[in-house]
């Protein structure tokens, strides 16, 4: 299929496309930005400025158009944006193994449901957690903004303490900003979630600034509702406000940043919802807003 026709600003359009060899993918566009949804691998694979063929989301170049069996670690790292259940420590109890991610959340095709100008990916029920995942993807008609509403619906099984964990894999950035609007004390608080801290982590004006270390993997967490990826050509801001008084995993982290080492040069911006006891018949959800703009000389966030 050829390139989609350009859309006028203020008009959201939905189009079926073949994306990098994945048939039956879906393109959402509003004349400013485009979201590429690939039900075959249960991901929003790209979010880009209109008229461009690339964007900030990292896509594993070796897996384009493929539906693969899990690797030696039991997982296929396609890239894009996905949702897992938090905390990761609960996977062994409900899924029977601490890794790979539970299949109903990551690894199985989803069913796309188009309703008006939104697209919802509906997962099969994960057998361990007894949960169905729904991810509704929408574009603002007049702004370069995508909203993804992720919901976990408990269908069966015993109650489980769980939270929504949204992971966005992005290309190697110039830098990443973790905004902490009201830091306690003179320093911005964070949680070390890897053996070593990122070697170039610094604190500036109520934010943490990180760059990717090509030689080692690193991860930190913080009580934050805004993560900003600064690239050479675009700036992507992800917002998902913490719930006051909510219980969060990993030392109280509502946002986390993971940086991968070479040869796969990507980072992950991760937003987490509070942990709640989810019983059959009940649903929890988390809303993430993605704002994309061209990079300026000062690399300011949108």
C-alpha positions as CSV (number, residue, x, y, z in Angstrom):
1,X,0.0,0.0,0.0
2,X,1.3,3.5,-0.8
3,X,1.8,6.4,1.5
4,X,-1.4,7.6,3.2
5,X,-2.9,10.8,2.0
6,X,-2.1,13.8,4.2
7,X,-4.7,14.9,6.7
8,X,-5.8,18.5,7.4
9,X,-5.2,19.6,10.9
10,X,-8.4,19.2,13.0
11,X,-9.4,16.0,11.2
12,X,-8.5,12.7,12.7
13,X,-8.4,9.8,10.2
14,X,-8.0,6.1,10.6
15,X,-6.5,4.0,7.9
16,X,-5.6,0.3,7.6
17,X,-2.0,-0.1,6.4
18,X,0.8,-2.7,6.0
19,X,3.5,-1.5,8.4
20,X,7.0,-2.8,7.8
21,X,5.6,-6.1,6.8
22,X,2.9,-6.4,9.4
23,X,-0.5,-6.5,7.6
24,X,-3.7,-5.1,9.2
25,X,-1.9,-2.4,11.1
26,X,-3.6,0.9,11.8
27,X,-2.6,4.5,11.2
28,X,-4.1,7.3,13.2
29,X,-3.4,10.8,11.9
30,X,-4.5,14.3,12.6
31,X,-2.3,16.3,10.2
32,X,0.2,17.0,13.0
33,X,1.2,13.6,14.2
34,X,0.6,10.0,13.4
35,X,0.3,6.9,15.6
36,X,1.0,3.4,14.2
37,X,-0.7,0.6,15.9
38,X,0.3,-3.1,15.3
39,X,-2.3,-5.5,16.7
40,X,-0.1,-8.5,15.7
41,X,2.5,-7.7,18.3
42,X,0.2,-5.8,20.8
43,X,2.0,-2.5,20.5
44,X,1.8,1.1,19.5
45,X,4.9,0.8,17.4
46,X,5.4,4.4,16.4
47,X,4.3,8.0,17.2
48,X,5.8,10.5,14.8
49,X,5.4,14.0,13.3
50,X,3.0,13.9,10.2
51,X,4.9,13.6,6.9
52,X,7.8,11.7,8.4
53,X,8.6,8.0,8.1
54,X,10.5,7.8,11.4
55,X,9.8,8.8,15.0
56,X,11.2,8.7,18.5
57,X,9.8,5.2,19.3
58,X,12.5,2.5,19.1
59,X,11.7,-0.4,16.8
60,X,13.9,-3.4,16.8
61,X,15.2,-3.5,13.2
62,X,15.8,-7.2,13.2
63,X,12.1,-8.0,13.9
64,X,10.2,-5.9,11.5
65,X,7.1,-7.6,10.1
66,X,7.8,-10.8,12.0
67,X,5.8,-12.9,14.5
68,X,8.6,-14.7,16.3
69,X,8.9,-17.5,18.9
70,X,10.4,-16.2,22.2
71,X,14.2,-15.9,22.4
72,X,16.4,-17.8,24.8
73,X,15.1,-15.6,27.6
74,X,11.5,-16.3,26.6
75,X,10.8,-12.8,25.2
76,X,10.7,-11.0,21.9
77,X,11.8,-7.4,22.1
78,X,9.9,-5.7,19.3
79,X,10.1,-2.2,20.6
80,X,7.3,0.4,20.7
81,X,4.8,1.0,23.6
82,X,3.2,-1.8,25.7
83,X,1.8,-2.5,29.2
84,X,2.8,-5.0,31.8
85,X,1.5,-5.8,35.3
86,X,3.4,-4.3,38.2
87,X,5.2,-5.2,40.4
88,X,7.5,-7.5,38.4
89,X,8.0,-9.5,41.6
90,X,4.5,-10.8,41.3
91,X,5.0,-12.5,38.0
92,X,6.5,-15.7,39.5
93,X,3.4,-16.2,41.7
94,X,0.8,-15.6,39.1
95,X,2.5,-16.6,35.8
96,X,4.7,-19.3,37.3
97,X,8.0,-17.7,36.2
98,X,9.8,-14.4,36.9
99,X,10.5,-13.9,33.2
100,X,9.4,-13.5,30.4
101,X,6.4,-11.1,30.8
102,X,3.0,-12.8,31.1
103,X,1.8,-13.8,27.6
104,X,-1.6,-12.1,27.9
105,X,0.2,-8.8,28.5
106,X,3.0,-9.1,26.0
107,X,3.6,-11.7,23.3
108,X,0.1,-12.6,22.0
109,X,-1.8,-10.8,19.2
110,X,-4.5,-8.4,20.2
111,X,-7.9,-7.7,18.6
112,X,-8.3,-4.1,17.3
113,X,-11.7,-2.4,17.9
114,X,-12.4,0.8,16.1
115,X,-14.9,3.0,17.8
116,X,-15.4,6.4,16.2
117,X,-11.9,8.0,16.1
118,X,-10.3,5.7,18.7
119,X,-8.6,2.3,18.3
120,X,-8.7,-0.1,21.2
121,X,-6.4,-3.2,21.4
122,X,-8.0,-6.0,23.4
123,X,-5.8,-8.8,24.6
124,X,-6.7,-12.4,25.3
125,X,-7.2,-13.2,29.0
126,X,-3.9,-13.9,30.6
127,X,-4.2,-17.3,32.2
128,X,-2.1,-16.6,35.2
129,X,-3.4,-13.2,36.3
130,X,-6.9,-13.8,34.8
131,X,-6.8,-10.3,33.4
132,X,-7.8,-8.8,30.0
133,X,-5.8,-5.8,28.9
134,X,-7.5,-3.0,26.9
135,X,-5.5,-0.1,25.4
136,X,-7.5,2.8,23.8
137,X,-5.4,5.0,21.5
138,X,-6.7,8.5,20.6
139,X,-5.3,11.6,19.0
140,X,-6.3,15.2,19.9
141,X,-7.9,16.7,16.8
142,X,-6.0,19.9,17.0
143,X,-2.7,19.2,18.9
144,X,0.3,16.9,18.4
145,X,-1.0,14.8,21.3
146,X,-1.8,11.1,21.7
147,X,-3.6,9.6,24.7
148,X,-3.4,5.9,25.6
149,X,-5.8,4.7,28.3
150,X,-4.7,1.3,29.6
151,X,-7.2,-0.8,31.6
152,X,-6.8,-4.2,33.3
153,X,-10.1,-6.0,33.7
154,X,-10.0,-8.9,36.2
155,X,-11.9,-11.8,34.7
156,X,-11.1,-14.7,37.0
157,X,-8.8,-16.1,39.7
158,X,-7.9,-14.9,43.2
159,X,-7.6,-11.2,44.0
160,X,-4.2,-9.8,43.1
161,X,-2.4,-6.6,44.2
162,X,-1.4,-5.1,40.9
163,X,-0.8,-1.8,39.1
164,X,-0.7,-0.7,35.4
165,X,2.9,-0.4,34.1
166,X,3.3,1.3,30.7
167,X,6.7,1.0,29.0
168,X,7.7,3.1,26.0
169,X,10.9,2.2,24.2
170,X,12.6,5.1,22.6
171,X,15.6,5.7,20.4
172,X,19.0,6.8,21.9
173,X,18.3,10.3,23.2
174,X,20.3,13.4,23.6
175,X,19.1,13.3,27.2
176,X,16.1,12.3,29.3
177,X,14.5,14.6,31.9
178,X,12.5,13.3,35.0
179,X,10.5,16.2,36.3
180,X,10.0,16.3,40.1
181,X,7.9,19.5,40.6
182,X,8.1,19.6,44.4
183,X,11.3,17.9,45.5
184,X,11.6,17.4,49.3
185,X,14.7,19.1,50.7
186,X,17.5,20.5,48.6
187,X,17.9,17.5,46.4
188,X,15.7,15.6,44.0
189,X,14.8,12.2,45.4
190,X,15.2,9.0,43.3
191,X,15.4,5.3,43.7
192,X,18.4,3.3,42.4
193,X,16.9,0.3,40.6
194,X,20.1,-1.1,39.0
195,X,23.4,-2.1,40.6
196,X,25.0,1.2,39.6
197,X,23.6,4.6,39.0
198,X,23.8,6.1,35.5
199,X,27.3,7.6,35.5
200,X,26.1,11.0,34.1
201,X,23.0,11.4,36.3
202,X,22.6,15.0,37.4
203,X,20.0,17.2,39.1
204,X,19.1,20.6,37.7
205,X,16.2,22.8,38.8
206,X,13.8,20.1,40.1
207,X,14.6,17.5,37.5
208,X,16.9,14.6,37.0
209,X,18.8,14.5,33.7
210,X,20.1,11.2,32.3
211,X,21.9,10.1,29.1
212,X,22.4,6.6,27.9
213,X,25.5,4.7,28.8
214,X,26.5,2.6,25.8
215,X,28.6,0.3,28.0
216,X,26.2,-0.7,30.8
217,X,22.4,-0.9,31.7
218,X,21.0,1.4,34.3
219,X,17.6,2.1,35.9
220,X,16.3,4.7,38.3
221,X,12.8,5.5,39.7
222,X,11.2,8.6,41.1
223,X,7.8,10.0,42.3
224,X,7.2,11.9,39.1
225,X,4.3,12.4,36.6
226,X,6.4,13.7,33.7
227,X,9.2,12.1,31.6
228,X,10.7,13.9,28.7
229,X,12.8,12.3,25.9
230,X,14.9,14.9,24.1
231,X,16.1,13.8,20.6
232,X,18.0,15.5,17.9
233,X,14.9,16.2,15.8
234,X,12.0,15.8,18.2
235,X,11.0,16.1,21.8
236,X,8.5,13.7,23.4
237,X,6.9,14.4,26.7
238,X,4.9,11.7,28.6
239,X,2.5,12.7,31.4
240,X,0.7,10.4,33.8
241,X,0.1,12.1,37.2
242,X,0.8,10.1,40.4
243,X,-2.2,9.4,42.6
244,X,-1.7,11.2,46.0
245,X,-1.2,8.7,48.7
246,X,-1.0,5.8,46.3
247,X,1.1,2.8,47.0
248,X,3.8,2.4,44.3
249,X,6.4,-0.4,43.7
250,X,10.2,0.0,43.6
251,X,10.5,2.2,46.6
252,X,7.5,4.4,45.7
253,X,8.3,5.0,42.0
254,X,5.5,6.3,39.8
255,X,8.0,6.8,36.9
256,X,11.1,4.9,35.9
257,X,13.8,5.3,33.3
258,X,15.8,2.4,31.9
259,X,18.8,2.8,29.6
260,X,20.0,-0.1,27.6
261,X,23.6,-0.8,26.6
262,X,24.9,-1.5,23.1
263,X,24.3,-3.2,20.7
264,X,20.6,-2.2,21.1
265,X,20.7,1.5,21.7
266,X,17.3,2.3,23.3
267,X,15.9,3.6,26.5
268,X,12.6,3.0,28.3
269,X,10.4,5.7,29.8
270,X,8.0,3.9,32.2
271,X,4.9,5.1,33.9
272,X,3.3,3.2,36.8
273,X,-0.1,3.3,38.4
274,X,-0.7,2.7,42.1
275,X,-0.9,-0.9,43.4
276,X,-4.5,-1.9,44.2
277,X,-6.1,-5.2,45.1
278,X,-8.0,-6.2,42.0
279,X,-10.9,-8.6,42.3
280,X,-12.9,-10.5,39.6
281,X,-15.3,-8.1,37.9
282,X,-13.3,-5.0,38.7
283,X,-11.1,-2.8,36.5
284,X,-8.2,-0.4,37.0
285,X,-6.9,2.0,34.4
286,X,-4.1,4.4,33.7
287,X,-4.0,7.3,31.3
288,X,-0.8,8.4,29.6
289,X,-0.5,11.5,27.4
290,X,2.2,11.8,24.8
291,X,3.1,15.2,23.4
292,X,5.4,15.5,20.4
293,X,7.1,18.5,19.0
294,X,10.1,19.4,16.8
295,X,13.3,19.9,18.8
296,X,14.5,23.5,19.2
297,X,18.1,24.7,19.6
298,X,17.6,24.6,23.4
299,X,15.9,21.2,23.4
300,X,13.0,22.5,25.5
301,X,10.3,20.0,26.2
302,X,6.8,20.5,24.7
